[in-house]
Amino acid sequence: MGYDRHSRKQKDGSTYLHTFGSAIGISRRRKADIAWLYTDSAEGKVLALQNPVKAFADSNSFYKPGINTVNILDSGAVKWKMRTAVGGGPVLLQEGEIKVTNNEELKFAGKAIEDKHPRTGMGYTRNNKLIILVIEGRNKGVAEGATLLQEAQLLKELGCWEALNLDGGGSSCMLVNGRETIHPSDKKQRPVPAVFMIGTR
């Protein structure tokens, strides 16, 4: 029913705050892309922007083209034709440079962007190799985690051209051939509704 990106009521109860969330997608040709997305259930399509859009507020529960800071249909958005995608955020790297779009995506409030936590991130190199990074954290004196900026720096050092943060904290866990590569901060694997799996043919 119109605008489906993250929206929430403001304190006055009459206005809604809209953000454009980010995701990494992989096409049928196995080409990766990170973009900010606009989805519309009435249209049944996903539109992608290659630059972040500042969050905006209005008095409707859905976005009407032309009444706010951007007109999504005239902003350079194109259909995002991906075979699979993982939503996350904020974006950490754009065109090889550290550019954390936390303020545009409104992911972490206050100084939380500077806190160290277990992290999971994903990105891709200029020659289209997928990079997945999981950082152990909350293990005092051994592995205390990373800030978003530290995570971005690590992904850049690994050669990522673009990268984004995924769910972290107790959800950060990576298994290779069934074996844990880090110690989850919950001391055991947390039940989660979805996982990202990579298999061999």
Secondary structure, DSSP 8 states (H G I E B T S, - for coil): --B-S-EEE-TTSS-EEE---EEEEE-TT--EEEEEEEEETTTTEEEEESS----EEESSSS--TTSSS--GGGTT-EE---SEEEEE--EEEETTEE---HHHHT-S-GGGGG--B-EEEEEE-TT--EEEEEE--SBTTTB--B-HHHHHHHHHHTT-SEEEE---GGG---EETTEESS--TTSS----S--------
